[in-house]
Amino acid sequence: MSLQTAPSDATEHRPNRPEDAQALEADARLRDDIRLLGRILGDTVRDQEGADVFDLVESIRQTSIRFHRDEDRLARRELEQILDSMSTSETVRIVRAFSYFSHLANIAEDHNNIRQMRARSASKGAGAGVLAETLAHAKAAGISPDQLRNFFKTALVSPVLTAHPTEVRRKSTMDREMEVASLLDRRERVAMTAEEAAASDEQLRREVLTLWQTNLLRRTKLTVLDEVANGLSFYDYTFLREVPRLVNVLEDRLEDGGEQAAGELASFLRMGSWIGGDRDGNPFVTADVMRGTLRLQSSRVMQFYLNELHVLGSELSIAAHLADVSEELRNLAERSPDTSPHRSGEPYRLAVSGIYARLTATAEALEVEITRRPVGKGRPYESVKELQADLDVLHRSLISNNARVIARGRLRLLRRAVDCFGFHLARLDIRQNSAVHERTIAELMDAANPGMSYLALGEEARISLLTNELRSTRSLVSPFVKYSDETMGELNVFHAAAEAHAKFGSDAIPQCIISMCKGMSDMLEVAVLLKEVGLVHPSGRSAINIVPLFETIEDLQASSGIMDRMLSLHDYRRLVDSRGSVQEVMLGYSDSNKDGGFVTSGWELYKAEIGLVEVFERHHVRLRLFHGRGGSVGRGGGPSYDAIIAQPGGAVNGQIRITEQGEIISSKYSNAEVGRNNLEILAAATLEASLLHPRQSAPRREYLVAMDELSNLAFKAYRGLVYETEGFVDYFWASTVINEIATLNIGSRPASRKKTRAIEDLRAIPWVFSWAQCRLMLPGWYGFGSAVEQWIAEHPQQGMPFLKELYKEWPFFRMLLSNMDMVLAKSSIAIASRYAELVPDEALREKIFGRIRREWHSCIETLLDIMGQDRLLQGNPLLERSVRHRFPYLDPLNHVQVELLKEHRAQNPDEQVLRGIQLTINGISAGLRNTG
């Protein structure tokens, strides 16, 4: 049995035509890796399950290929006969086999990506990598190293990890897969003897067998702190070392510019997190959970520092009689509690021991767990700046005594890590829905003002009341009033945030995000709640950023007007000025897509950014946009570089935050090299969008007008289907795995905001995830085809040539179509037709699926015409092969899933049926890679 596939779209790739030939050459080596893993898995299936199961897998695969290729009806009947003849037990084993084929193909693809990155790096030398290319572009544009240093002083690039439940893999299986990847990597880099090669083969077989015998599915539901622990794994894999290393490498490249270095480069790359702070719709994120999250984060970074100090102490064996040391280093060494006679003449080791002792005392004071113990007692550091000051003493002493090369080793990375991560590791955002804040303020206001009904007040009356409350020095909360559990829960979270500031520093929780922000009062309510715990002061100072999140189409359209009024409001503007005159605004890609469709969501986000840029420039406030992008195109996903470059002029402006969600986190950051490349891409795109894209490159007015018209037409088509077609809700719940997804233990958060079947109340993640599973990917394309057809009919003089010009000249439109190209390539109308048959009402099925099928064909036809392609993904041959060759292993999982859904919904009591469905969800997700 052989697997055949090609490189993945899960990691970032910037097209480069000369490199494509090199990539094609590497493709042969990829096939070798896949054949090796496929052969080992095939042998494992045969050994563990028998030759009959192995032969059955191969028969299903070949029949599936025929069915997918041309919707062969005979192949469909053969496939149904094979599937119908299988017992439930056989079905589960078949599903596991195909699922693992997808997982192993992913490993081989990721390994090939790394191989190609290393090949490009080797051929280009120090100039390799997207960041080096961007710096070269900056130099060519006349931007000096000093100007770049000044840019990075105020720059911010912040990937924010979220626990959004689209990663279906268990950490246990991920660990085994990472071991397989490590073995492939070693085979690539080490010239093995025959004996070593045989041992490597055996180890691979051992790992694949262990993987086969490991549960693919979680047996229990994840808690929030489980999600925190999973998220922290990526700091071990990538962030703790690669974030500091990237900033240091950039610093070196700027020094290579020939100008005198002007101090160390600012640490512009900062990690953020929502895991343990995102309460929107998750009742399990409480004040105590947030405290536990901060302790876990701090424990991870403190342990890292201590481990590095331990090794650093062993490395700095410099003897005082062989090398000079500075006076301040001697003083630091003398204060060390280390009394070992073996280190009496080694001042650097004594100094490191003293730092180590103080850091362990700090961990104890912060109540975080560590495994190492010091050589003696130390005084806790009052702040991270004190730790930095001690490490700087080591650095200055080495530099001043001609030991710069030593200072540039482990000590340099540790100093940079402390600057990047502090005692808190990641900046934790707290987030809650505006409706919860509203109810909390209403209860507090009504209790403090008998006879008042806050909820009955209009927007202007609320603004006036809240503004007055912001100036008041009295507490709104009374110790003599018994408040509801919800209100007490919210107040407790804000109190925990204030504690975190006192304990870990203000960077521990720098943002408070308001989901579903619809007006000024939503922001002022949060300001008042923050004042109750001392994070906002009546004098107009704020210790935290208040961040509105605009999510629906209507809210995006209102966003610039809301922010214009907020920045004009004296009492709020004082808070912004106290934060350095920087205001963050978050834009929601997921809910806007569910609300208005892919085309309209993308366009309204773009227009909102244009409006916000204009408003903020008029008020002389710096705008920082926070992009709430999902993994899939249907939730704003797609290549990060293209997305950042396609932003309207002035929208990036040196600062950007962007969410990294679900399975995208593991695909980008499980491997240090891949992770480093993805971090470079974010930094390079931010630099390029800010400095190298002049404002005059804004699109021509006729482009904006045409896009507005296309968006309106696509909006009508999408809303007409999803929200205005009678029976659509029934069709959706019957033709997808939405019910069964809820049985997977992949996250702590409920799938819906309310206990209804309404699309409006469904979270965007399960909405998109469900359409991905049935291979329609509807949120990523629906409405575009009919919109283009109608627009051309209304504008015959401009017609298709004008749309082709848009594609060629406008990065936004090009990105929009490129993402649709990818998502449609992963869809299959033939597979989707089988899911449609799950809808019991035949008339409803024909009515809705008929519309979807027509729009699917129309969308592909118009997309290819505009892009000048004969087939989907023609412009990205590596990804095209990857997607095409996945189908033989992906399609059978869909066919089996449909049959198991029929059984499950017919009330089959066999637990294996539901388990089989869950396994197919896992396998399909692995095959598609970015599903939610």
Secondary structure, DSSP 8 states (H G I E B T S, - for coil): --------SSS-----HHHHHHHHHHHHHHHHHHHHHHHHHHHHHHHHH-HHHHHHHHHHHHHHHHHHHH--HHHHHHHHHHHHHS-HHHHHHHHHHHHHHHHHHHHHHHHHHHHHHHHHHHHHGGG-SHHHHHHHHHHHTT--HHHHHHHHHS-EEEEEEE--S---S-HHHHHHHHHHHHHHHHHHHS---HHHHHHHHHHHHHHHHHHHTS-SS-SS---HHHHHHHHHHHIIIIIHHHHHHHHHHHHHHHHTTSS---S-----B--EE-TTTB-TT-TT--HHHHHHHHHHHHHHHHHHHHHHHHHHHHH----TTTS---HHHHHHHHT-----GGGTT-HHHHHHHHHHHHHHHHHHHTT---S---SS-----SSHHHHHHHHHHHHHHHHHTT-HHHHTSHHHHHHHHHHHHTTTSSEE-EEEEHHHHHHHHHHHHHHHSTT--GGGS-HHHHHHHHHHHHH--S-S--TTS---HHHHHHHHHHHHHHHHHHHH-GGGS-EEEEET--SHHHHHHHHHHHHHTTSB-TTS-BSSEEEEEE-SHHHHHHHHHHHHHHHH-HHHHHHHHHTTSEEEEEEEHHHHHHHH-HHHHHHHHHHHHHHHHHHHHHHT-EEEEEEE--SSGGGT-S-HHHHHHTS-TTSSTTEEEEEEETHHHHHHHSSHHHHHHHHHHHHHHHHIIIIIS-GGGS--HHHHHHHHHHHHHHHHHHHHHHTTSTTHHHHHHHHSSHHHHTTS-S-SS-SBSSSS--GGGB-HHHHHHHHHHTT--GGGTTTHHHHHHHHHHH-TTTHHHHHHHHHHH-HHHHHHHHHHHHHHHH--HHHHHHHHTT-S-HHHHHHHHHHHHHHHHHHHHHHHHHHT-SSTTTT-HHHHHHHHHHHHHHHHHHHHHHHHHHHHHTT---HHHHHHHHHHHHHHHHHHS---
